[in-house]
Amino acid sequence: MAALQRSTLRSQWLGQELRQLREAKGVLLKEAAEYLQRDTGTVSRYETGFYPIRRPDLLALLDLYGVSDRERREALLRLSADVWQKGWWDGYSGDVVGTLIDYVWLEARATHIRSFAAIVIPGLLQTPEYAEALIRTNDRDATPEQIERWHELRMARQQVLDGDEPSRLSVILDESVLRRQISTPEIMAAQLRRLVECAARQAVDIRVLPFRAGTPAGTYGTFEIFELPDPFPEVAYAETMAGALYVEAPDTEPFFRTYDGHKNLALGPADSIELITAITEEWQ
């Protein structure tokens, strides 16, 4: 692997760390390049994330920048390994935009995912039929082969909820999500039954923000917040028709504030399941 095809979140984070360490030590880019016996362009690409640094060069720079703390060094080495490591999701990199691969990587890495859904059920909780209907709606010009690959990826993402140590998933659903018909009433009923099944898992918390709660804590729409293990920052995500928006800590504070505000207005877990079950009967 000579180089990454694009700058990923992983490589950008490592690059930012390297640049901050170099500047804090007062080392010029040219001096770092001479120390590694590389050109300044290569070191610059390390810092912008457009080329992943290999372990020997990283160790050399950590020595140059005086990083002696063991935990700090190990955290940066883990981050470097994650830049190079290819996960199952990378097999879909040729089928979807690169920002979605970053999103799937965040899902796979997260210890806790918070999601506020204002339009449709989050992907991690979708049934195959519900997911296919959404994919066809959003990508009307897609070929059958493309739809199949996108659908396969969406279903594969749900594996983060399985296993001995699944990711924690906390979801707040606006009541409109439960009442908005996607495809047929039968598909809607099956999807809502799927929500009830998922809510029974210990790592999954599903709450409904009912219409009667009044004005929500924010009116900006759907978003997710990913809590990641060290050395990664917290990341908030919002999707628009113009592309994905990733926001890193500490700028994630408004997302946490809005999520907590929605949660304070939402029904508790038991009452939420009761409402979901009642609406399921309406679809049947």
C-alpha positions in Angstrom: 0.0 0.0 0.0 1.9 3.0 -1.2 -0.6 5.7 -0.2 -4.2 6.2 0.8 -6.6 7.2 -2.0 -8.1 9.9 0.2 -7.5 11.6 3.5 -9.5 9.7 6.1 -10.5 10.9 9.6 -7.9 8.5 11.0 -5.1 9.9 9.0 -6.2 13.5 9.6 -6.2 13.0 13.3 -2.7 11.5 13.3 -1.5 14.3 11.1 -2.9 16.9 13.4 -1.2 15.3 16.4 2.2 15.3 14.6 1.9 18.9 13.6 1.0 20.0 17.1 3.9 18.1 18.6 6.3 19.5 16.1 5.2 23.1 16.6 5.1 22.7 20.4 8.8 21.6 20.2 9.7 24.4 17.9 10.9 22.1 15.1 10.6 23.4 11.6 9.1 21.2 8.9 12.4 21.2 7.1 14.3 20.1 10.2 11.8 17.2 10.7 12.3 16.2 7.1 16.1 16.2 7.4 15.9 14.1 10.6 13.9 11.5 8.7 16.0 11.9 5.6 12.9 12.6 3.6 11.7 15.7 1.6 9.5 18.3 3.2 6.6 17.4 0.9 6.5 13.9 2.4 6.4 15.2 6.0 3.8 17.8 5.0 1.6 15.0 3.6 2.1 13.1 6.9 0.7 16.2 8.8 -2.2 16.8 6.4 -3.2 13.1 6.4 -2.8 12.5 2.7 0.0 10.0 3.3 0.0 7.6 6.3 3.2 7.6 8.3 4.9 4.2 8.8 5.8 3.1 12.3 9.7 3.6 12.0 9.2 7.2 10.9 6.6 7.8 13.7 8.9 6.4 16.3 11.7 8.7 15.1 9.5 11.8 15.1 8.3 11.0 18.7 11.9 10.8 19.7 12.7 14.1 17.9 9.7 15.8 19.5 10.6 14.5 23.0 7.5 12.4 23.5 8.7 10.2 26.4 5.4 9.5 28.1 4.7 5.8 27.6 0.9 6.1 27.4 1.1 9.0 24.9 3.5 7.1 22.7 1.4 4.0 22.7 -1.8 5.9 21.9 -0.2 7.5 18.9 1.2 4.2 17.7 -2.3 2.7 18.0 -3.7 5.5 16.0 -1.0 4.9 13.4 -1.9 1.2 13.2 -5.5 2.2 12.7 -4.6 4.4 9.8 -3.0 1.4 8.0 -5.4 -1.3 9.1 -8.1 -2.2 6.6 -11.4 -3.2 8.2 -14.4 -5.1 6.6 -15.9 -1.7 5.7 -13.0 -0.8 3.4 -14.2 -3.5 1.0 -17.1 -1.2 0.1 -14.9 1.9 -0.5 -15.4 1.5 -4.2 -19.2 1.5 -3.9 -19.8 4.5 -1.7 -18.5 8.0 -1.1 -15.4 8.1 1.1 -17.2 10.1 3.8 -19.6 7.1 4.3 -16.6 4.8 4.9 -15.5 7.3 7.6 -19.0 7.0 9.1 -19.0 3.2 9.1 -15.5 3.2 10.7 -16.8 5.5 13.4 -19.7 3.1 14.1 -17.3 0.2 14.2 -14.9 2.0 16.6 -17.4 3.7 18.9 -18.0 2.7 22.4 -21.3 4.7 22.6 -23.4 6.0 19.8 -26.1 8.6 20.4 -28.6 9.1 17.7 -31.5 11.6 17.2 -33.8 10.5 14.4 -36.2 13.1 13.0 -37.1 11.5 9.6 -36.5 7.8 9.5 -35.3 4.9 11.7 -31.5 4.9 12.1 -29.6 2.4 9.9 -28.5 0.2 12.8 -32.1 -0.6 13.6 -33.6 -0.9 10.1 -35.1 -4.1 8.8 -33.8 -5.3 5.4 -37.1 -4.3 3.7 -37.3 -0.9 5.3 -33.6 -0.2 4.4 -34.1 -1.2 0.8 -37.1 1.1 0.4 -35.1 4.0 1.7 -32.1 3.3 -0.5 -34.3 3.2 -3.6 -36.0 6.5 -2.6 -32.7 8.3 -2.1 -30.9 6.9 -5.1 -33.5 6.6 -7.9 -30.9 6.4 -10.7 -28.9 3.6 -9.0 -28.4 0.3 -10.8 -29.6 -2.9 -9.2 -26.0 -3.9 -8.5 -25.4 -0.6 -6.7 -28.5 -0.9 -4.6 -27.5 -4.5 -3.7 -24.0 -3.4 -2.5 -25.4 -0.4 -0.6 -28.0 -2.6 1.0 -25.4 -5.2 1.9 -23.3 -2.5 3.6 -26.2 -1.2 5.6 -27.1 -4.6 6.9 -23.4 -5.4 7.7 -23.1 -2.3 9.8 -25.5 -3.8 12.3 -22.9 -6.2 13.5 -21.7 -3.6 15.9 -24.7 -4.4 18.1 -23.7 -8.1 18.2 -20.9 -10.0 20.0 -19.8 -10.1 23.6 -19.0 -6.4 23.8 -21.4 -4.5 21.5 -21.4 -0.8 21.1 -23.9 1.1 23.3 -26.6 2.6 21.2 -28.9 5.3 22.6 -31.6 6.4 20.2 -34.2 9.1 20.5 -36.9 8.8 17.8 -39.2 11.7 17.0 -42.8 10.3 17.0 -43.1 11.3 13.3 -40.5 8.7 12.4 -42.9 6.0 13.7 -45.9 7.4 11.8 -44.2 8.2 8.5 -45.0 5.5 6.0 -42.0 4.0 4.3 -43.1 1.6 1.6 -46.1 -0.5 2.8 -48.0 -0.7 6.1 -46.7 -4.3 6.5 -43.1 -3.1 6.2 -43.8 -0.4 8.7 -45.3 -2.8 11.2 -42.4 -5.2 10.8 -39.9 -2.3 11.3 -41.6 -1.2 14.5 -41.6 -4.7 15.9 -37.9 -4.8 15.1 -37.5 -1.7 17.3 -39.2 -3.5 20.2 -36.9 -6.5 19.8 -33.8 -4.3 19.7 -34.9 -2.3 22.8 -34.8 -5.6 24.7 -31.0 -5.7 24.3 -29.0 -4.5 27.3 -26.8 -2.2 25.2 -29.7 -0.5 23.4 -31.8 2.3 24.7 -34.7 3.6 22.6 -36.8 6.5 23.5 -39.6 8.4 21.7 -40.0 12.2 21.6 -43.8 12.5 21.4 -45.7 15.1 19.7 -47.2 16.2 23.0 -43.8 17.1 24.4 -44.1 20.4 22.6 -41.1 22.3 21.1 -38.0 20.1 21.1 -34.6 21.2 22.4 -33.5 22.0 18.8 -35.0 22.0 15.3 -31.9 21.2 13.3 -32.9 17.6 12.4 -31.1 14.2 12.6 -27.6 13.8 14.0 -25.3 11.3 15.7 -22.6 11.5 18.3 -19.8 9.0 18.5 -17.8 8.4 21.7 -14.5 6.7 20.8 -11.7 5.1 22.8 -8.5 7.0 23.3 -6.8 8.6 21.5 -9.8 9.5 19.3 -11.9 12.6 20.0 -15.7 12.6 20.3 -17.3 13.2 16.8 -20.7 14.5 15.9 -22.2 13.7 12.5 -24.9 15.3 10.4 -25.8 14.4 6.9 -27.0 16.9 4.2 -27.7 16.6 0.5 -24.5 18.6 0.0 -22.4 16.0 1.9 -21.6 14.8 5.4 -20.5 17.1 8.3 -18.2 15.8 10.9 -17.6 17.9 14.0 -14.9 17.1 16.6 -14.7 17.8 20.3 -14.8 20.4 21.9 -17.2 21.7 19.2 -19.5 18.7 19.8 -20.9 20.5 22.9 -24.0 21.9 21.1 -24.9 18.4 19.9 -24.6 16.9 23.4 -26.7 19.8 24.8 -29.4 19.3 22.1 -29.4 15.5 22.6 -29.8 15.8 26.3 -32.6 18.3 25.8 -34.4 15.9 23.6 -33.9 13.1 26.1 -35.4 15.2 28.9 -38.5 15.7 26.9 -38.7 12.1 25.6 -40.7 9.3 27.1 -38.8 6.8 29.3 -37.9 3.4 27.9 -41.0 1.5 29.1 -43.4 4.2 27.9 -41.6 4.5 24.6 -42.0 0.8 23.9 -45.7 1.1 24.9 -46.2 3.8 22.3 -44.2 2.0 19.6 -46.3 -1.1 20.2 -49.5 0.9 20.0 -48.5 2.5 16.7 -47.4 -0.9 15.4 -51.0 -2.1 15.9 -52.2 0.9 13.8 -50.0 -0.2 10.9 -51.2 -3.8 11.0 
